[in-house]
Amino acid sequence: MKKNDPKIINAWCMYDWANSVHALVIVSSIFPVYFSAAALNASAGTGLVDFFGFSIKSTVLFSYTVSASFLLTALLIPLCTAIADFTGHKKRFMKFFCYLGSVSCMLLFFFTKDTLNISVLIFALSLIGWSGSIVFYDSYLPEIATEENYDRVSAKGFSMGYFGSVLLLIFNLSMVLFPSFYGITDKAMPARISFFTVGVWWILFAQIPFKYLPSANKGKKQVGNWIFSGFKELVKVYGQLREQPYLAKFLLSFFVYTMGLRTVMYVATIFGSNELKLPSQSLIITVLLIQLVGILGSYSFSWLSSKIGNIYALMTGVAIWIGICAGAYYTTTAGQFYIVACAVGMVMGGIQSLSRATYSKLIPENTIDTASFFSFYDVTEKIAIVLGTFIYGTVEQITGSMRNSILALLLIFVIGLILLSRIPSQKVYRFRLQTEPN
């Protein structure tokens, strides 16, 4: 494939546009608010819901659902990516997870207090579909661009994701705030329609990258059993990964700071709803504000990395996260919450975009096993989410306060900053394969 082709790059970025609505509408804004309200109704105001015979706090159930979903994804993805690299058909896997996630979003239209249990499982499937497709999407970055353009292209993808998801959220938010304008009388209906629109949006715009990204790697030789050969592919890539000088160190630091970063993404709205008692409209507008600021943040960190190198730019972002956690711990008013939200928006997309670009720079140059390499990145991220949301939920369950959970996240960011400091900061890293690919 020709690298740095604007048409291919724009098509690749459109998958960020397509799938980011899930991260915004389902994970961060409308769904958590709706989930809290439905769980409250199902619990008769006690805050404890019956989940298949287990009595559990609704906010903890939300955290644990996220944890379980990403744990299952972490178990599935390495073998899927290895088989994809072996067969050369990683776009087929990307499509499967995309359709799994988007159809699950559509099914959330039927989420009511009476269907809480099954809806939680469908929510989990949407998370698996979303996170599963991302690893195959990310793995195209080294194939479509040259190393000096990774930061810029990755930032463009994230910024397009932010912009596209904001457009759909504005439409969904207009239904939530002004249902009578659309002839809607049922208070729950705007949120349920929003879940359905996420699935439709995701499927429709995903067709653009599916059309232009290559369907198969023609250089792969498919010999032997897919599953057995997939394991062999994974072992081979793991051996190559260990030979790279900074890759293991980066994955460890990425694991730690992502544990804090991604947990904040999944619990911020729940924190505002349950701890600060903010109305649902304020929470959704706050998330919208985070997205808009995030567009600026993505490009800002790309620019910063071009001046001081990737690692120093990441360290700057993690240091800001430490300050955000400290501020969130003392947040008691809506105004303070909005200020913290703006700070989150500036660093959220920037660190995610730069992390993806940095990993792309650190994997062996000219490798054709990009999906397998990115499976290690993805699994690291998913296990971090599992552990982060589990720690957050467990600390809240034990202490009864989300603020103590925030202190745990602050400590996690401090450790991540220390681990990042062990890696030299460069604008370009070039490491060639020590062994020839099969």
N, C-alpha and C positions, 0 to 999 in steps of 0.2 A: 504494500500500500504506500502511495506517495505521502510523505510526511509534510505537515504544515499546510495542507490543502484547506483553504478557508471553508469550502463547502462541507468537507468531512468534519472539520472541527465544529462548525456550527450545528451540524446534525448530531454530533456526539453531545454537545452542550444541551441539546433539546431534551435529552433524557433527564437531565437535572430539572429542566422546566416541567417535564411530565410528572416525575415521581415526587418532587419536593412538596406538592400539595398534601401528600400523605403525612409528611413530617410536620407540616404546619397545621392543617385542619384536624387530622385524626390524632396526632400525638400531642401537639402543643396547645391547641386552642379550643375549638368547639367540642371535640369529643370528650376531653377530660372534664369540662364543665358539665356536659350532658351526663357523663358517667357519674359524677358526684351527685347530681340531682336524682338520677334514676336509682342509684344505690341508696340514697337517703329515703326515697319513697319505699323502696323494697325493704328497708330495715325498720320502717315505721318510726323514723326519727332517732333511732338509737346509734346509728353509725356503724352497726355491726350487721353484716349480711350473711346469709346462709349460702355458701358456695359448695354445692354437691355434698351437703351434710356437715361442712366445717363452718363454724362461726368465726368470721374474720373482719377486721376493720376495713372499710371500703378503700381507704387510701393505701393501706398495706397490700390489699388485693391488687390494686392497680400496679404498684411497684413490683410485686411478685410475678404478675402476668408478663410484664416487660422482661423481667429476669429470665423466666422460663422460656419465653419465645426466642430470645437471643442465645440461650444455652443450646436449644435444639438447632438453631441455625449454625452455631459454631461446630456442632457435631456433623451436620450435613455438608457444609460448604467445602471443606478440604477435599473430600472424595469427589464431589461434583466438579470442582475446578480441575482436579487432576484428570478426570475422565474427559472433560471438555478440552483440555490441552492435548490429551492423547488422540482424541477423535478429530480435533480441529474444529469443533462445532460449538464454541462457547456461546454464540448468539442464541442457539436453541435453548440453552439453560437460562440465559438472561430473559428470554421470552416466557419460559415456564414460570419463573418466579414473579415476573411482572404481572402475568395474568392471574396468578394465585392471589397476589396482593390486591390488585384492582377489583377483582370479583368479590373478594372478602369485604372490601369497602362498600360495595354496592349492597351486600347482604346486611350490613349494619343499619340499613334503612329500617329493618324490622326490629331494632333494639328498643325494647320497652322494659319497664320494671318487672314485667312478668316473664321476659325472656333474658334476664340478666345473665344466667349461667352460660347459656349457649352463645350469647353475644360476646361474653368475655373470651370464649374460645375462638370466635370469629375474629375478634380484635387481635388475638395472638397470631392467627394465620395471616392477617394483613401485615403484621410486623415481620413475619418470616418471609413473606413474598417481597416486601420492600427491601429488607436487608440482604436477602439472597440475590436479588437482581443487581444491587449496587456493586458487589464485588466483581461481577463480570463487566459491568459498565466501567468501573475504575480501571480495570486491567487493559482497556483500550488506550489509555493515555500515553504509555510509552510507544504505542504503535502508530499514533496519529500525529505526534509532535516530536521535535528534537528537544534535547535536555534543557537547553537555554530558554525554551518556551514553556516548560512544564508549569512554572508558577503562574504565568499569565493565563494559560489555557485553563488550568484548574480553577483559578479565580473567576474566569469568565463563566465556567460551568455553574459554580456556586451562585454567582450574582444573577444569572438567568433563572436559576432555581428559585431564588428569593423573589425576583420580580414576577415570575409566572404564578407562584403560589399566592402572592399578595393580590393579584388580579382576581383569582378565584375566591380568596377569603373575603375580599370586598363585596363580591356578589353574595356570598353566603351570609356575611355579616348584615347586609341590607335586608335579607329575609328574616334574620333573627331579630333585628331592631324594628323593622317595619313590616311585619307579616301581613297586615291588612292590605298593603299596597299590592301584594301578590294574591290577594283573595284567600289567605290562609287564616283559619280560625283556631286550629289546634296548636297550642303553645309548643308542643314537642315536635311538630312537623318540620319547621325550618331546619332544625339540627339534623333530623333524619334525612331530609332532602340533601343537605350538605354532604353527608357521608356518601350518598349515591353519586353526587356530582364529582366527588374526588375520584371514584373508580372510573367514571366515563372520561374525565379529563386525562387521567393517567394512561388509559388504553389508547385514546385518540392520538395524543402527542407522541407517544412511544413509537408510533408507526414511522415517524421521520427517521430516528436513528436506526430502526430496524430495516429501513429501506437502504440507507447509505453505508452503514457499517458492514464490513465483510462478513459473509455467512460462514466461511470455513477457512482454516489455514491450510493452503494447498501443499505446504511443505511437510506436513505430518504424514508419517507412515503408520497406518493402522494395522498392527499385527498382534494377534492374541486376544484374550478375553478383556473386555472393556474394564470391568471392575478390578481384576487382578492387575492389569496394566496401569490402571489409575493409581493403585497403591504404589506401584513401582515408580510412577511419575512423581508422586508426592515425596517419596524417599529421596529421589534424585534431586529434586528442587531443594529439599531440606538440607542436603549435603552442600549444594551450591550456596545456599543462604548462609550457612555457618562459615564459609570461606570469605565472605565479604567483611571488610574491616570494621565498619560502623553499623551494619544493618541490625545486628542483634542488640546492640546498645540502644539504637533508636527505637526498636520495637518495645523494649522494656520501658523506656521513658514514655513512649506513646501510650502504652498500656496503662500507666499510672495516671497521667494527666487526662487521658480520655475517660478514665473511670469517673473523674469528677465532672468533666465537661458534659458528657452525654447524660449523666444522671440529672444534671440541672435541666437539660432539655425536656426530660420526661416528667419532672416533678414540679417545675416552676409554677405552672398554672394551678396545680393542686395545692401548692404552698399558699398562693395568693387567695385561693378560694376558702381553704379550711383554716389557715393560720391568721390571715389578715381580714377574712370575711368580706372580700371585695366582691361586688356584683359581677355577674357573668359578662355583661357588656364591657365593663372596665378591663377585665382580664383579656378578652378577645382583642380589644383595641391595643392593649399593651403588647400582645404577641405580634400584632400588625406593625406596631412601632419597631419592635425588635427586627422584623424582616427588612423594613426599609433602611434602618441603620446598618443592617448586615451587608447590604449591597456595597455601601461605602467601606465597611470593614474588610471585605474580601479583597478589594483592590488596594486598600491601604497596606495590608500585610504583604501583598505581592510586591508593592513598591518598596516596602521596608526591607524585604529579603534581598532585593536587588542592590540595596545600599550596604547592608551589614551581614548578609548571608542568611541562610534558612534557619539555622539553629538559634542564633541570637534573636531573630525575629520571633521564633516560637517561644523562646525564654521570656521575651517582652510580654507576649500574650498570656503566658501562664502566670507571670507576676501580677498582671492586671486581674486575672481570675482570683488570685489570693485576696486582693483588695475587694473584689466583688463579694466574695463569701463573707468577709469581715463586715462589709456594709449590710449584706442581707441579714446577718445575725441580729443586727440592731434595728432593722427596718420594722416600723410599727404603723406607718401611715401610707395612704395611697400614693402621695407625692414622692415619698422616699422609694416606694416600690417602682415607680416609673423611672426614676433616676437610675436605679440598679438595672432596670430592664434595658435602658439605652446603652449602658456599659456592656451588658451581656451581648447586645446586638453587634457592637463594634468588634468584639473578639471571637464570638461564636463561629461565624462563617470564615473569618480570617484564619483561625487556627486549623479548622477542618480542611480548608482549601490548601493551606501551606503544608499540612501534614501529608496529604495525598501527593502533592508535588515532591516533597522531600523524599518520601519512600520511593517514588518513581525514579528519582535521581540515584538512589542508593542500590537499586537492584542491578544485576549484571547488564551491561550494555549489550544490545542486540539479541537478548534472549527471546525465544519464541514461546516460552512457558509463562507468559505474563499472568494468565488466570491463576495458575498454581502459586506464583509468587504473591499475588494479591490475596490469595486465600489466607496466607499467614497474617497479612495485614488485617484482613477482615475478621479472622478468628480472634486475633488480639483485641480488636475493637469490641467484638461481641462479648467476649469473656469479661472485658472491662465493664461493659454495660451491665452484665449479669451481676458481677461482684459489686459494682457501684450502687445499683438500685437495691440490691439485697442489703448492703450495709446501711443505706439510707432508711429503708423500711424497717430493718431490725432495730436500729438505734431509736427510731420513733416508737416502735412497738414496746421497747424496754423502758424508755424514759418518758414516753407520752408526749414528746415535743419534737416538732420538725426542726426547731432551732438547733438542737443538739446534733441533729443529722447534718446541718450545714457546717458545724464545727468539724465534723469528721471529713467533709469534703475539702475544707480549707487545709487540713493536714495532708490530704492526698495530693493537692496541688503543690504544696511545699516539697514533698518527696519527688514529684515529677520534675520540678524545677532543678533540683539537685542532680537528678539523673541526666537531664538534658545537658547540663554543664560539662559532662564528660566527653561530649562529641564536638569536634572542631566545626566552626561555622564557615561554610563556603557557599558561593553562589552556584558553582557547578561541581559535581562529583562525577568522576569517570572511572568505573571499575569494570574491567572486561571479564568475561567468563573464564574460569580456570580450567573447565572441561568443556568439550564440544557437546552441544545438545544432541540427543538421539534423534 
